[in-house]
Amino acid sequence: MVTKEGVIVHPWYKGNHEWKVKGIAKLNKLIQYHDLRQGKVGYDPRILLLDSEKTGRALWFAYWISTDKTKGKLKWGQGPPVLEEDSLLQLLKEAISQNFFGRDFIEELANELNKALKWVKIAQPVDLERRKDI
């Protein structure tokens, strides 16, 4: 079952495993593709805003997945999501629009992005096909 706002979830972090879901950032539509072993796949990465009296607020990057084996039913993925840049950007924009982050975080992120933009103008993109050390 896909998690909803207001429910209690149980990822372990800082000795705590009971978190209330306060918000969910998700993509506009499932990422869908065909896999030779799993058949038709629906991939649903999300950022969950969690809260706990014991630990405070935290973000959980998770995903749900459906396959022919699950008969199309979404099941919780057993690890961190794998995201392409456009999916990560869409999730972050959604999380920002729902106020997942505090002002200090947003300002620091904006500063880092501005620094990166200056650097990107003079740097060439990394060609992963040519890099042997990766």
C-alpha positions in Angstrom: 0.0 0.0 0.0 1.3 3.5 -0.9 1.8 5.7 2.2 -0.6 8.6 2.8 -0.3 11.8 4.8 -1.1 11.3 8.5 -0.1 7.6 8.7 2.8 6.2 10.9 5.7 4.7 9.0 8.7 2.9 10.3 12.1 3.7 8.8 14.9 3.5 11.3 16.8 6.8 11.9 18.6 8.0 15.0 17.2 5.2 17.1 13.6 6.1 16.1 11.3 4.0 14.0 7.9 5.7 14.4 7.3 8.7 12.2 4.2 10.5 11.2 4.0 11.4 7.5 3.4 15.2 7.3 3.7 15.6 3.5 4.5 13.7 0.3 6.2 15.1 -2.8 5.6 12.9 -5.8 5.9 13.0 -9.6 3.0 14.0 -11.8 2.9 10.5 -13.2 4.5 7.1 -12.7 7.7 6.3 -14.5 6.7 3.4 -16.7 8.9 1.0 -18.7 9.2 -2.6 -19.7 11.7 -5.0 -18.2 12.6 -8.4 -19.6 12.4 -10.1 -16.1 9.7 -8.0 -14.4 7.4 -7.2 -17.4 5.5 -3.9 -17.2 7.0 -1.7 -14.4 5.6 1.4 -12.7 8.1 3.3 -10.6 6.9 5.9 -8.1 9.7 7.7 -6.3 8.7 10.1 -3.5 10.1 12.4 -0.8 8.2 12.0 2.5 8.3 14.7 5.1 8.4 12.9 8.5 7.9 14.1 12.0 8.6 12.5 15.4 8.3 13.8 18.9 11.5 12.1 19.7 13.6 13.2 16.7 11.9 16.1 15.0 11.5 16.5 11.2 13.3 14.4 8.6 13.1 13.6 4.9 12.7 10.0 3.6 13.5 9.4 0.0 11.6 6.2 -0.9 9.9 4.6 -3.8 7.0 2.3 -4.6 7.1 -0.1 -7.6 4.6 -2.2 -9.4 5.4 -5.1 -11.8 3.7 -7.9 -13.6 4.7 -10.0 -10.5 2.8 -7.7 -8.2 -0.1 -7.8 -10.6 0.2 -4.0 -11.0 -0.2 -3.3 -7.3 2.3 -0.8 -5.9 4.7 -2.2 -3.3 7.3 -0.4 -1.2 10.8 -0.5 -2.7 13.5 -2.1 -0.6 16.2 0.6 -0.8 16.9 4.1 -1.9 15.4 5.3 -5.1 17.4 5.7 -8.3 16.5 9.1 -9.9 17.3 10.9 -13.1 17.9 14.6 -12.8 14.5 15.6 -14.2 12.7 13.4 -11.7 14.8 14.7 -8.7 14.2 18.3 -9.8 10.4 17.6 -10.0 10.4 16.0 -6.6 12.4 18.9 -5.1 10.1 21.5 -6.7 7.1 19.7 -5.2 8.7 19.5 -1.8 9.6 23.2 -1.9 6.0 24.1 -2.9 4.7 22.1 0.2 7.2 23.9 2.5 9.2 20.8 3.4 12.3 23.0 4.0 13.0 25.9 6.3 14.1 29.4 5.1 17.8 28.8 6.2 18.0 25.6 4.1 16.5 27.3 1.0 18.9 30.3 1.3 21.9 28.0 1.7 20.8 25.9 -1.2 20.3 29.0 -3.3 23.8 30.1 -2.5 25.3 26.8 -3.5 23.3 26.7 -6.7 24.5 30.2 -7.6 28.1 29.1 -7.0 27.5 26.0 -9.2 26.0 28.1 -12.0 29.1 30.3 -12.1 31.3 27.2 -12.2 29.2 25.4 -14.8 29.6 28.3 -17.3 33.3 27.7 -17.5 33.4 23.9 -17.1 32.7 21.3 -19.6 30.2 18.5 -18.8 31.7 15.2 -17.6 31.8 12.6 -20.3 31.2 9.4 -18.3 31.9 7.2 -21.4 35.5 8.6 -21.5 36.2 8.6 -17.8 38.0 5.5 -16.8 38.3 6.3 -13.1 34.5 6.2 -12.4 
